[in-house]
Amino acid sequence: MFACLALILSVPDIAKVLAGEDTDPVATILANAFGPVGSRLVMAVVMVSSFPAS
């Protein structure tokens, strides 16, 4: 719940999200926070961490 609230509060332009102009606000937030390379790295870490350990 706190992660969702943090994402909502960190949207740079909520009007674009509500109007449907920004179709992927999570990617926009990550790109603004970490840059293009950092956002891909964060997404890769999230993807790897979603797989269970054997």
The first five atom37 places (N, CA, C, CB, O) and aatype in JSON, in Angstrom:
{
  "aatype": [12, 13, 0, 4, 10, 0, 10, 9, 10, 15, 19, 14, 3, 9, 0, 11, 19, 10, 0, 7, 6, 3, 16, 3, 14, 19, 0, 16, 9, 10, 0, 2, 0, 13, 7, 14, 19, 7, 15, 1, 10, 19, 12, 0, 19, 19, 12, 19, 15, 15, 13, 14, 0, 15],
  "atom_mask": [
    [1, 1, 1, 1, 1],
    [1, 1, 1, 1, 1],
    [1, 1, 1, 1, 1],
    [1, 1, 1, 1, 1],
    [1, 1, 1, 1, 1],
    [1, 1, 1, 1, 1],
    [1, 1, 1, 1, 1],
    [1, 1, 1, 1, 1],
    [1, 1, 1, 1, 1],
    [1, 1, 1, 1, 1],
    [1, 1, 1, 1, 1],
    [1, 1, 1, 1, 1],
    [1, 1, 1, 1, 1],
    [1, 1, 1, 1, 1],
    [1, 1, 1, 1, 1],
    [1, 1, 1, 1, 1],
    [1, 1, 1, 1, 1],
    [1, 1, 1, 1, 1],
    [1, 1, 1, 1, 1],
    [1, 1, 1, 0, 1],
    [1, 1, 1, 1, 1],
    [1, 1, 1, 1, 1],
    [1, 1, 1, 1, 1],
    [1, 1, 1, 1, 1],
    [1, 1, 1, 1, 1],
    [1, 1, 1, 1, 1],
    [1, 1, 1, 1, 1],
    [1, 1, 1, 1, 1],
    [1, 1, 1, 1, 1],
    [1, 1, 1, 1, 1],
    [1, 1, 1, 1, 1],
    [1, 1, 1, 1, 1],
    [1, 1, 1, 1, 1],
    [1, 1, 1, 1, 1],
    [1, 1, 1, 0, 1],
    [1, 1, 1, 1, 1],
    [1, 1, 1, 1, 1],
    [1, 1, 1, 0, 1],
    [1, 1, 1, 1, 1],
    [1, 1, 1, 1, 1],
    [1, 1, 1, 1, 1],
    [1, 1, 1, 1, 1],
    [1, 1, 1, 1, 1],
    [1, 1, 1, 1, 1],
    [1, 1, 1, 1, 1],
    [1, 1, 1, 1, 1],
    [1, 1, 1, 1, 1],
    [1, 1, 1, 1, 1],
    [1, 1, 1, 1, 1],
    [1, 1, 1, 1, 1],
    [1, 1, 1, 1, 1],
    [1, 1, 1, 1, 1],
    [1, 1, 1, 1, 1],
    [1, 1, 1, 1, 1]
  ],
  "atom_positions": [
    [[0.82, -1.18, 0.0], [0.0, 0.0, 0.0], [0.88, 1.25, 0.0], [-0.94, -0.01, 1.21], [0.58, 2.22, -0.7]],
    [[1.96, 1.23, 0.79], [2.84, 2.39, 0.83], [3.59, 2.57, -0.49], [3.82, 2.25, 1.97], [3.85, 3.7, -0.91]],
    [[3.93, 1.47, -1.15], [4.61, 1.58, -2.44], [3.69, 2.21, -3.48], [5.08, 0.2, -2.92], [4.14, 3.03, -4.28]],
    [[2.42, 1.84, -3.47], [1.46, 2.43, -4.41], [1.28, 3.92, -4.12], [0.11, 1.71, -4.33], [1.22, 4.73, -5.05]],
    [[1.19, 4.28, -2.86], [1.06, 5.69, -2.49], [2.3, 6.48, -2.91], [0.83, 5.83, -0.99], [2.18, 7.6, -3.41]],
    [[3.47, 5.9, -2.72], [4.71, 6.57, -3.12], [4.75, 6.78, -4.63], [5.92, 5.76, -2.67], [5.19, 7.83, -5.09]],
    [[4.3, 5.79, -5.4], [4.28, 5.95, -6.86], [3.29, 7.03, -7.28], [3.92, 4.63, -7.53], [3.59, 7.82, -8.18]],
    [[2.14, 7.07, -6.66], [1.14, 8.08, -7.0], [1.66, 9.48, -6.68], [-0.18, 7.83, -6.25], [1.48, 10.41, -7.47]],
    [[2.31, 9.63, -5.54], [2.81, 10.94, -5.14], [4.02, 11.4, -5.96], [3.17, 10.93, -3.68], [4.31, 12.59, -6.02]],
    [[4.72, 10.47, -6.59], [5.9, 10.84, -7.35], [5.65, 11.05, -8.84], [6.95, 9.8, -7.17], [6.6, 11.29, -9.59]],
    [[4.41, 10.96, -9.28], [4.09, 11.22, -10.69], [4.35, 12.69, -10.98], [2.61, 10.84, -11.02], [3.8, 13.56, -10.3]],
    [[5.18, 12.98, -11.99], [5.52, 14.39, -12.27], [4.34, 15.21, -12.78], [6.63, 14.45, -13.27], [4.22, 16.39, -12.44]],
    [[3.47, 14.61, -13.59], [2.32, 15.35, -14.13], [1.09, 14.45, -14.07], [2.59, 15.81, -15.6], [0.82, 13.68, -14.99]],
    [[0.35, 14.57, -12.97], [-0.8, 13.7, -12.75], [-1.91, 13.97, -13.77], [-1.34, 13.88, -11.34], [-2.71, 13.08, -14.07]],
    [[-1.98, 15.19, -14.3], [-3.01, 15.51, -15.28], [-2.83, 14.69, -16.56], [-2.97, 17.01, -15.62], [-3.81, 14.25, -17.15]],
    [[-1.57, 14.48, -16.98], [-1.32, 13.67, -18.18], [-1.73, 12.21, -17.95], [0.17, 13.74, -18.57], [-2.25, 11.55, -18.85]],
    [[-1.49, 11.72, -16.75], [-1.87, 10.34, -16.43], [-3.39, 10.19, -16.45], [-1.3, 9.92, -15.05], [-3.92, 9.24, -17.02]],
    [[-4.08, 11.14, -15.83], [-5.53, 11.06, -15.78], [-6.17, 11.25, -17.15], [-6.07, 12.1, -14.82], [-7.23, 10.69, -17.42]],
    [[-5.51, 12.04, -18.02], [-6.03, 12.26, -19.36], [-5.69, 11.1, -20.31], [-5.48, 13.56, -19.92], [-6.22, 11.03, -21.41]],
    [[-4.81, 10.21, -19.88], [-4.43, 9.08, -20.71], [-3.27, 9.37, -21.64], [0.0, 0.0, 0.0], [-2.95, 8.54, -22.49]],
    [[-2.63, 10.54, -21.5], [-1.5, 10.88, -22.37], [-0.24, 10.13, -21.96], [-1.24, 12.39, -22.32], [0.56, 9.75, -22.81]],
    [[-0.06, 9.91, -20.67], [1.07, 9.13, -20.17], [0.56, 7.73, -19.88], [1.72, 9.79, -18.89], [-0.06, 7.49, -18.85]],
    [[0.82, 6.81, -20.81], [0.24, 5.47, -20.69], [1.03, 4.56, -19.76], [0.15, 4.84, -22.05], [0.51, 3.52, -19.33]],
    [[2.27, 4.91, -19.43], [3.08, 4.09, -18.53], [3.73, 4.99, -17.47], [4.17, 3.3, -19.32], [4.92, 5.3, -17.56]],
    [[2.96, 5.42, -16.47], [3.5, 6.35, -15.48], [4.63, 5.77, -14.63], [2.41, 6.82, -14.59], [5.48, 6.52, -14.16]],
    [[4.64, 4.46, -14.41], [5.72, 3.87, -13.61], [7.05, 4.0, -14.34], [5.42, 2.37, -13.31], [8.06, 4.33, -13.72]],
    [[7.06, 3.76, -15.64], [8.29, 3.93, -16.42], [8.72, 5.4, -16.43], [8.09, 3.42, -17.86], [9.91, 5.69, -16.39]],
    [[7.77, 6.31, -16.49], [8.09, 7.74, -16.45], [8.72, 8.12, -15.12], [6.83, 8.58, -16.7], [9.7, 8.87, -15.07]],
    [[8.16, 7.61, -14.04], [8.7, 7.89, -12.7], [10.13, 7.37, -12.58], [7.8, 7.27, -11.61], [11.02, 8.07, -12.1]],
    [[10.35, 6.13, -13.02], [11.68, 5.54, -12.93], [12.68, 6.27, -13.81], [11.63, 4.06, -13.31], [13.83, 6.46, -13.42]],
    [[12.26, 6.68, -15.0], [13.16, 7.41, -15.89], [13.52, 8.77, -15.31], [12.52, 7.58, -17.28], [14.65, 9.22, -15.45]],
    [[12.57, 9.43, -14.67], [12.86, 10.72, -14.05], [13.77, 10.57, -12.84], [11.56, 11.41, -13.63], [14.62, 11.42, -12.59]],
    [[13.61, 9.48, -12.1], [14.4, 9.29, -10.88], [15.8, 8.74, -11.16], [13.67, 8.35, -9.95], [16.77, 9.17, -10.54]],
    [[15.91, 7.79, -12.09], [17.17, 7.08, -12.29], [17.82, 7.3, -13.65], [16.95, 5.63, -12.09], [18.95, 6.86, -13.87]],
    [[17.14, 7.96, -14.56], [17.67, 8.12, -15.91], [17.35, 6.9, -16.75], [0.0, 0.0, 0.0], [16.79, 5.93, -16.24]],
    [[17.69, 6.94, -18.03], [17.33, 5.83, -18.92], [18.04, 4.51, -18.58], [17.63, 6.2, -20.34], [17.42, 3.45, -18.63]],
    [[19.31, 4.57, -18.24], [20.05, 3.34, -17.94], [19.66, 2.82, -16.56], [21.58, 3.59, -18.01], [19.47, 1.61, -16.38]],
    [[19.54, 3.71, -15.59], [19.18, 3.3, -14.24], [17.79, 2.7, -14.16], [0.0, 0.0, 0.0], [17.56, 1.76, -13.4]],
    [[16.86, 3.25, -14.93], [15.5, 2.71, -14.9], [15.45, 1.3, -15.48], [14.54, 3.63, -15.67], [14.7, 0.46, -14.99]],
    [[16.25, 1.04, -16.51], [16.31, -0.32, -17.05], [16.94, -1.28, -16.05], [17.11, -0.34, -18.37], [16.54, -2.44, -15.94]],
    [[17.94, -0.79, -15.32], [18.58, -1.62, -14.31], [17.6, -1.94, -13.17], [19.83, -0.91, -13.75], [17.55, -3.08, -12.71]],
    [[16.84, -0.97, -12.73], [15.84, -1.2, -11.68], [14.79, -2.19, -12.16], [15.17, 0.13, -11.27], [14.41, -3.09, -11.41]],
    [[14.32, -2.05, -13.39], [13.33, -2.99, -13.92], [13.91, -4.4, -14.02], [12.84, -2.51, -15.3], [13.2, -5.37, -13.78]],
    [[15.19, -4.52, -14.37], [15.82, -5.84, -14.44], [15.9, -6.47, -13.06], [17.23, -5.73, -15.06], [15.66, -7.66, -12.91]],
    [[16.23, -5.68, -12.05], [16.29, -6.2, -10.68], [14.91, -6.64, -10.22], [16.86, -5.13, -9.72], [14.78, -7.68, -9.57]],
    [[13.89, -5.88, -10.54], [12.52, -6.24, -10.17], [12.1, -7.53, -10.87], [11.54, -5.1, -10.52], [11.47, -8.4, -10.26]],
    [[12.45, -7.66, -12.14], [12.09, -8.88, -12.88], [12.78, -10.11, -12.29], [12.45, -8.73, -14.36], [12.14, -11.14, -12.1]],
    [[14.08, -9.99, -11.99], [14.82, -11.13, -11.45], [14.31, -11.47, -10.06], [16.33, -10.82, -11.4], [14.23, -12.65, -9.7]],
    [[13.96, -10.48, -9.27], [13.52, -10.76, -7.9], [12.12, -11.38, -7.86], [13.54, -9.48, -7.07], [11.71, -11.9, -6.82]],
    [[11.39, -11.32, -8.96], [10.06, -11.93, -8.97], [10.11, -13.44, -9.15], [9.22, -11.31, -10.07], [9.12, -14.12, -8.89]],
    [[11.25, -13.98, -9.59], [11.38, -15.42, -9.76], [11.78, -16.05, -8.42], [12.41, -15.76, -10.86], [12.64, -15.52, -7.72]],
    [[11.17, -17.17, -8.09], [11.52, -17.82, -6.82], [12.9, -18.46, -6.89], [10.46, -18.88, -6.45], [13.33, -18.92, -7.95]],
    [[13.57, -18.49, -5.78], [14.88, -19.14, -5.71], [14.69, -20.65, -5.66], [15.68, -18.64, -4.45], [13.75, -21.15, -5.04]],
    [[15.58, -21.36, -6.32], [15.45, -22.83, -6.37], [16.03, -23.47, -5.15], [16.13, -23.38, -7.6], [16.0, -24.7, -5.03]]
  ]
}
